[in-house]
Every structure is written in C-alpha cells, then in structure tokens.
Amino acid sequence: MPDIPDGETVEIQGSARLPYILKNSGGVYSCTCPAWRNQSIGIERRTCKHLRNYRGEQAETVRIGTALPARPEGRESESSNAPPLLLAHTWTNDVDLSGWWMSEKLDGVRAYWDGKQFLSRQGNLYHAPDWFLEKLPPIPLDGELWLDRKAFQRTVSIVRRQDKSDLWREISYVVFDAPGLAAEFEERLELLRDTVAASRIKHLQLLTQEQCRDTQHLREELARIEAFGGEGLMLRQPGSRYEVGRSTTLLKVKTFHDAEARVLEHLPGEGRHKGRLGALAVELPDGTKFSVGTGLSDAERNNPPPVGSVITFRYQELSDRGVPRFPSYVRIRRDADLPLLANTSSETTSTSSTVSTRDEPAQQPTNTVSQTISTNSTPTPTGTTMRRYYEFIEGNSAKFWEITVQENTCNVRYGKLNTNGQSQTKTFADHATALKHAEKLIGEKTGKGYRECVTK
C-alpha cells in the first residue's frame, strides 16, 4: 500500500464536492474530513476511512493500536487512562498563604513521568526521543515539558509530534513533585533535589520553590514573574501530601485585568437563569466579539446593562486571537463616552491588573472573580493595531510568519526561526481594507499548516 512521506499531502475524493487532504506531519496523520476533525481524542490517535483506504487497514491498525474505526471519545473514556495527578484550585483570597511554598506557574505542557514514559493529563503518550528518556530516574515524577515563557504553542507543536524529532533538544522537563512518595511536600521536595542532582541530565530541572513570607511577598513575586512574561504563581500548603484530583492544598494565583466593552445583545439564560439574562454579548474597541456570563448578580440579570452601554469586565489573559479568557462582569460604566471608546489608541487605553490581598480589602464588588493588587498590564487591543504571529515546523523546515496592521498599512515579516527574516509593507486606502487583506493572507498561511503562536 502507498504511504505519505513526512511533510507531504495527498488528495482523496470523498463525499464532498472538494477532495479531502491527507497529511503526514512527523508521523501524525491527518485528514480534512469532518469524521477526523470532530474526534475529541488526541490528534495522534485519530483515523478515518480515507486514511485507512489509502494507507491500508494494517498500517493504520499498527499506528493507532486498534482494528476498530476511531470514534470520538468523551471525557469519561479518556479519563480511565489518565495518570493520578494533583490538580489546583484558584486562590480566591480566602486563605492566608504565609508559609506556603511558592513557585512559578509554568506555561508548558503538563507531563506525568511514570518511570518509563511521559503521559498527558488525559493519558496520551508523548513520543520523546530515546536519548531524552534514557537517563531519567525510574520513579514517578510530576512536571512540565517546557521551552520558555510565552512559547506554549511552540512547545505543544514539538511534544505532540510522533517522529521523536531532534526539536526535543529545545525542551526541558521541569519537575515539581514526586507522586510516588507518600510523604509531606517538604520530604518530596528533598527527594526531587537529590534525584535531579544525581541524574546530571541537562534537560531535567527542578522548579525553584521558596516559602511565601506574607501578602506583600506574594504581590512582589507575582509582579516579578509577570514582568518576565510568566503566567502566574503556584502555592503549595506546607506539610501537605500528594492527592489525586483537585485539592485546596495546591492553589494557583494569576493577575486579572480590567477592560471595557460595548454591550451588543442580551443573550437568554438557561436552567436557573431561564426567563432572564444569561450573558452579555459584547465587543472590544478592535471589533473582537465575545460574551460575558459570569460575575452578574441576580438583580443585574433581571435588569441588565442596556444594549449600547459600556461595561467594565475582568479577564485572565488574551487568547492568541485576542479574545479575553474567563471574562467576568464588574460594573456598568455610566461615565463612558462611547465614540471615544471606539477610537481609543493603545497609548491611552486604561486597564488595571488585579489580585486580592487579605490586608487590603478590594474596591471591586464582591461578586467578581478577583480583587486587587496594583501593577501595570498590557493595554487592551485597539482598532488601530493588529498583530499576529505564526510558525511552521515540519521535518527540517522551521519558519515564522508575522503580520501587523497599523492604521492603513500592512507589514509582513517572515523567514527562518531565530532570524530577523525579511519584511514587506503595503499601504491601503483605509484601516478596514488593510485588515481585510491581512485576514486573506492569514487564511492562506493557516491553510498551508502555519499555527498561531504567542510571540516570543
């Protein structure tokens, strides 16, 4: 039977008008058909009739380890293979964290080392090269496969490959717990120190832990980590044991940001909110649309902010596409000038970062997601600037592509990774035309396999 060389594609005519595209990317086979695309299992375990017809039943059976057609699996079926991990709750200002063990919350890929192999939270195998595995200690470890801050998308693109690529030389396994030791955290930490020191493996590292002195110390460390582009902090209760599942002995602390958005529509509620507001459909100054459904009191759901009004909401971070993650309603902005909001520049847009403290009561309503610490945050994107960054990594090819729209100009920068590349700039009649051109180029790049990443 034929096969697809690494990095190449094959067209197969299916039931649709246009042919489906089969692709091999580092041993991960994909198809553009809905049957392959809509499966909820890991991409390396998916198959479909088009792949089986082209590569043959035997080849696909060997690859995915089953003679049955792959079917979408729900959380329940995936969780049966999941490793026994300790999961965190979010700190909500209800616990004094003095004396707790404090470390950076890494923006890598969570990986459980069972002594022989790496497993994801869902129990999927990470295909690390033999040289990466051979000297790792034969005991269970909990950690993250990590590249760098703000490099999550690239990390994922490397560790999900099946070809045991040499790109793994960029990855480190940063450990922060020893699940196999039935002891208090301090004893587990000592075991980790001894284990990492004895291994003398460059890509095996121990995450730095220090005890939190007080709220001020927490505040300063959070600001320091975020200034470097870090995601936040993790706090472990002293004397705690390793538990399976979510535990209040492990808490994550992140800064939340405030921003403004215009209300476009009232979305109807369901369940206990049936017959009243379920969520607010809103729009950012740059045109990004999303909904805000948490943080609203019963009174506000019965009498919501009117369409056209401006609200303040709180969010954790922006997605790669600029959409606020975990948005929560704070208040209506009765003093907002709507035309001014729509034309605010990135230099004048005001946001504030927030994390609550026990000794400084928050000034925000108590029904919001978090309360306050004063730091600087990245301004909300505006209607005058748009910037997107993509990478393409396959076989020996490693390229980047970046597009920026500023006013009525569109600039494209591209080239090999870790180089400055080259640039091209075009000028258009207005901002809207420049954006339309940018979206067309983005569609072409994503169609060729480029993946959007957080800019490094």
C-alpha positions, 0 to 999 in steps of 0.5 A, spaced: 500 500 500 502 507 498 504 511 504 505 519 505 512 521 506 513 526 512 511 533 510 507 531 504 499 531 502 495 527 498 488 528 495 482 523 496 475 524 493 470 523 498 463 525 499 464 532 498 464 536 492 472 538 494 477 532 495 479 531 502 487 532 504 491 527 507 497 529 511 503 526 514 506 531 519 512 527 523 508 521 523 501 524 525 496 523 520 491 527 518 485 528 514 480 534 512 474 530 513 469 532 518 469 524 521 477 526 523 476 533 525 470 532 530 474 526 534 475 529 541 481 524 542 488 526 541 490 528 534 495 522 534 490 517 535 485 519 530 483 515 523 478 515 518 476 511 512 480 515 507 486 514 511 485 507 512 483 506 504 489 509 502 494 507 507 491 500 508 487 497 514 494 494 517 498 500 517 493 504 520 491 498 525 499 498 527 499 506 528 493 507 532 493 500 536 486 498 534 482 494 528 476 498 530 474 505 526 476 511 531 470 514 534 470 520 538 471 519 545 468 523 551 471 525 557 469 519 561 473 514 556 479 518 556 479 519 563 480 511 565 487 512 562 489 518 565 495 518 570 493 520 578 495 527 578 494 533 583 490 538 580 489 546 583 484 550 585 484 558 584 486 562 590 480 566 591 483 570 597 480 566 602 486 563 605 492 566 608 498 563 604 504 565 609 508 559 609 506 556 603 511 554 598 511 558 592 513 557 585 512 559 578 506 557 574 509 554 568 506 555 561 508 548 558 505 542 557 503 538 563 507 531 563 506 525 568 513 521 568 511 514 570 518 511 570 518 509 563 514 514 559 511 521 559 503 521 559 498 527 558 493 529 563 488 525 559 493 519 558 496 520 551 503 518 550 508 523 548 513 520 543 520 523 546 526 521 543 530 515 546 536 519 548 531 524 552 528 518 556 534 514 557 537 517 563 531 519 567 530 516 574 525 510 574 520 513 579 514 517 578 515 524 577 510 530 576 512 536 571 512 540 565 515 539 558 517 546 557 521 551 552 520 558 555 515 563 557 510 565 552 512 559 547 506 554 549 504 553 542 511 552 540 512 547 545 505 543 544 507 543 536 514 539 538 511 534 544 505 532 540 509 530 534 510 522 533 517 522 529 521 523 536 524 529 532 531 532 534 526 539 536 526 535 543 533 538 544 529 545 545 525 542 551 526 541 558 522 537 563 521 541 569 519 537 575 515 539 581 513 533 585 514 526 586 507 522 586 510 516 588 512 518 595 507 518 600 510 523 604 509 531 606 511 536 600 517 538 604 520 530 604 518 530 596 521 536 595 528 533 598 527 527 594 526 531 587 533 535 589 537 529 590 534 525 584 535 531 579 542 532 582 544 525 581 541 524 574 546 530 571 541 530 565 541 537 562 534 537 560 531 535 567 530 541 572 527 542 578 522 548 579 525 553 584 520 553 590 521 558 596 516 559 602 511 565 601 513 570 607 506 574 607 501 578 602 506 583 600 511 577 598 506 574 594 504 581 590 512 582 589 513 575 586 507 575 582 509 582 579 516 579 578 514 573 574 509 577 570 514 582 568 518 576 565 512 574 561 510 568 566 503 566 567 502 566 574 504 563 581 503 556 584 502 555 592 503 549 595 500 548 603 506 546 607 506 539 610 501 537 605 501 530 601 500 528 594 492 527 592 489 525 586 484 530 583 483 537 585 485 539 592 485 546 596 492 544 598 495 546 591 492 553 589 494 557 583 494 565 583 494 569 576 493 577 575 486 579 572 485 585 568 480 590 567 477 592 560 471 595 557 466 593 552 460 595 548 454 591 550 451 588 543 445 583 545 442 580 551 443 573 550 437 568 554 439 564 560 438 557 561 436 552 567 436 557 573 437 563 569 431 561 564 426 567 563 432 572 564 439 574 562 444 569 561 450 573 558 452 579 555 454 579 548 459 584 547 465 587 543 472 590 544 474 597 541 478 592 535 471 589 533 473 582 537 466 579 539 465 575 545 460 574 551 460 575 558 456 570 563 459 570 569 460 575 575 452 578 574 448 578 580 441 576 580 438 583 580 443 585 574 440 579 570 433 581 571 435 588 569 441 588 565 446 593 562 442 596 556 444 594 549 449 600 547 452 601 554 459 600 556 461 595 561 467 594 565 469 586 565 475 582 568 479 577 564 485 572 565 489 573 559 488 574 551 487 568 547 492 568 541 486 571 537 485 576 542 479 574 545 479 575 553 479 568 557 474 567 563 471 574 562 467 576 568 462 582 569 464 588 574 460 594 573 456 598 568 460 604 566 455 610 566 461 615 565 463 612 558 463 616 552 462 611 547 465 614 540 471 615 544 471 608 546 471 606 539 477 610 537 481 609 543 489 608 541 493 603 545 497 609 548 491 611 552 487 605 553 486 604 561 486 597 564 488 595 571 491 588 573 488 585 579 489 580 585 486 580 592 490 581 598 487 579 605 490 586 608 487 590 603 480 589 602 478 590 594 474 596 591 471 591 586 464 588 588 464 582 591 461 578 586 467 578 581 472 573 580 478 577 583 480 583 587 486 587 587 493 588 587 496 594 583 501 593 577 501 595 570 498 590 564 498 590 557 493 595 554 487 592 551 487 591 543 485 597 539 482 598 532 488 601 530 493 595 531 493 588 529 498 583 530 499 576 529 504 571 529 505 564 526 510 558 525 511 552 521 515 546 523 515 540 519 521 535 518 527 540 517 523 546 515 522 551 521 519 558 519 515 564 522 510 568 519 508 575 522 503 580 520 501 587 523 496 592 521 497 599 523 492 604 521 492 603 513 498 599 512 500 592 512 507 589 514 509 582 513 515 579 516 517 572 515 523 567 514 527 562 518 526 561 526 531 565 530 532 570 524 530 577 523 527 574 516 525 579 511 519 584 511 514 587 506 509 593 507 503 595 503 499 601 504 491 601 503 486 606 502 483 605 509 484 601 516 478 596 514 481 594 507 488 593 510 485 588 515 481 585 510 487 583 506 491 581 512 485 576 514 486 573 506 493 572 507 492 569 514 487 564 511 492 562 506 498 561 511 493 557 516 491 553 510 498 551 508 499 548 516 502 555 519 499 555 527 498 561 531 503 562 536 504 567 542 510 571 540 516 570 543 
